Amino acid sequence: MAKFWEYKLKAETLCLGERVKKDTFRPSVRTIPSTQISGALRHVLGREVWAIGYFDEDYLKAPKVRHMVHAPRDVATGVSKIPLIVEMLEDVRGRVFIEAWAEEPEAEHQRIELVLGAFRTKGLGRCTLCYSPRPVDMDARQGELLSRLPEEDKDKIGIEEVIKPLYGYLFKPDPDPAQYAIGGHYVRALLEGSVVRGYAFIVR
């Protein structure tokens, strides 16, 4: 059985944007997909790592939301395209679970600074992860999935049965840290709200 470390996540502003073609409104998802947090951690730690997370329940009851207007430019012509309205989350609090490679993280990894999500060049997505030494509950439980992950990774969080799936797609970056945010492909994913039987820490 895998072992996970739990970290507390804090971020001033975060935009975990969904890729929506031809739409001018880009919402932020209300969880921490495994592909995004794993890619960000690989970039910082320089090693293969798998993680998943979600926002605190208290934060989700009244999330702080702000909108930013962004006009991307065409690379070839330098002309601004149709402006996008981007949804940002503020004062974010959450929990991240990293698949462990030792009993406890090394001293230098008990606090991790990383950049997560979209519009990093605009200053968004600066996060702090602080290690929480309490045991992670990995008993089997049936309930609603709290995050989203590639269907092919469901064994990583002990999903024995998918009872009522909600499917979508996630962009999965290449595992090589040198290719972070450059190469990758879309894979079918289980979305938050899917009813599954899996590890207790990731279901409601």
ABEGO torsion letter per residue (X at the ends): XBBBBBBBBBBABBBBBBBBBGBABBBBBABBBAAAAAAAAAAAAGBBBBBBBBBBAAAAABBBBBBBBBBBBBAAAGBBBBBBBBBBBBGBBBBBBBBBABABBBAAAABBBBBBEBGAAAGBGBBBBBBBABBBBABBBBEBBABBBBAAAAAAAGBABBABBBBBBBBBBBABAAABGABEBBBBBBBBGBBBBBBAAABX
